[in-house]
Amino acid sequence: MLVVRGAIKDYDWGITDGLAQWAGEHTGGPQAELWFGVHPGGPSPLVDAEGDETGEVLADKFDIAAIPLLVKILAAARPLSVQVHPQLAVAAAGWQAQQVPGAPRVLSDPFEKTEMLIALKPFEAFAGWRDREQVVAVLKELTGAQEAITRLEADDLGGAISALLAIGTSERISALEAATRAAGLPAAEVAAYSTVSENYPNDPGALVTVLLDYLSLSAGEAVYVPAGVPHSYIRGIGLEVMTSSDNVIRLGLTSKPVFADRAVAALCPDLDPQIVRSVYGDILWPVNSPFVVRMLTEGSERIPMGAYRILLLIEGTARVVSDAAEITLRPGTAAVMAADDPDAHVEADGLVAIVQSTER
């Protein structure tokens, strides 16, 4: 059993000092994500019994086969990119194709990225597909959107996305708020589109958000997003659990490269996000998920060997005991156990995320 803290990411969409209570430092700048895992994009530092970094990272001890999951704490001040994560076959093929000299770098690794976000504070997102009638009602309020409507009515989502990207001018983006209000969308959704247009006034991908369903999560609620489902996190603070991949293919709302054709090819239109409206104290086991999560608020839990396990303390106190070690966690630190590490017991008084791989 090892203890780690998160590797901090200061992406510009992060909340100013939004992760300080878990990162252990105030930087005065955006704090977007804390990574707990071995992904080369941000391997977690190991810490000692006093909580001080040892100079090593988790990847020095284990590879991705032993640590197949990546856990993050995320703090979003404004919308993240409209994106899709590829399923395994698409990721593997795309990774292989970009090894050719001169090929564009689209993917970060050859792995599938499937994820779940659990709200730690109120969280808003676009995820999955909006009801077609609602989409058409909004698009009818935007000049020049008839081609997108035609494509949508022909069940050609890729064509509808391409049509919207083609007409995504600043004039139409600025009209998003009025269009959604005129189409009768609820006030919270209109406000979300206003946020998109304010933050990305010249990004054609802003219009693609019209195709996506809106969801609002209270603290303790969750959304599971299988690979192939389009989404864009809008704002809030949450815990993300995912396969150990950083593959993101973007459609817009970003200063990073956009690969619209590749994103459309990675879409799985028949898949939907799964929303869970009660989480704390429950076991989350999404259908066909590579992981299971328990948000333990108090009491004790046995954590059996046989699969990768990570226990991340969100707030309060937690003590983890096994035949190999006995540790006390601090908020923002996590106990990590490989599949062949012995059984452990956790005693919590606060909130601890217990994440286990379902792949043995």
Secondary structure as UniProt FT lines:
FT   STRAND          2..5
FT   STRAND          7..9
FT   TURN            12..13
FT   STRAND          14..16
FT   TURN            17..19
FT   HELIX           20..23
FT   STRAND          30..31
FT   STRAND          33..36
FT   TURN            40..41
FT   STRAND          45..47
FT   TURN            49..50
FT   STRAND          53..57
FT   HELIX           58..60
FT   TURN            64..66
FT   STRAND          69..76
FT   STRAND          82..84
FT   HELIX           88..97
FT   TURN            98..99
FT   TURN            101..102
FT   STRAND          115..119
FT   STRAND          123..129
FT   HELIX           132..139
FT   TURN            140..141
FT   TURN            143..144
FT   HELIX           146..153
FT   TURN            154..155
FT   HELIX           157..166
FT   HELIX           170..174
FT   HELIX           176..182
FT   TURN            183..184
FT   HELIX           187..199
FT   TURN            201..202
FT   HELIX           204..211
FT   STRAND          212..217
FT   TURN            219..220
FT   STRAND          222..225
FT   TURN            227..228
FT   STRAND          231..243
FT   STRAND          249..252
FT   HELIX           260..266
FT   TURN            269..270
FT   STRAND          274..276
FT   TURN            280..281
FT   STRAND          283..284
FT   TURN            287..288
FT   STRAND          291..303
FT   STRAND          309..322
FT   STRAND          326..329
FT   TURN            331..332
FT   STRAND          333..337
FT   TURN            339..340
FT   STRAND          344..357
//
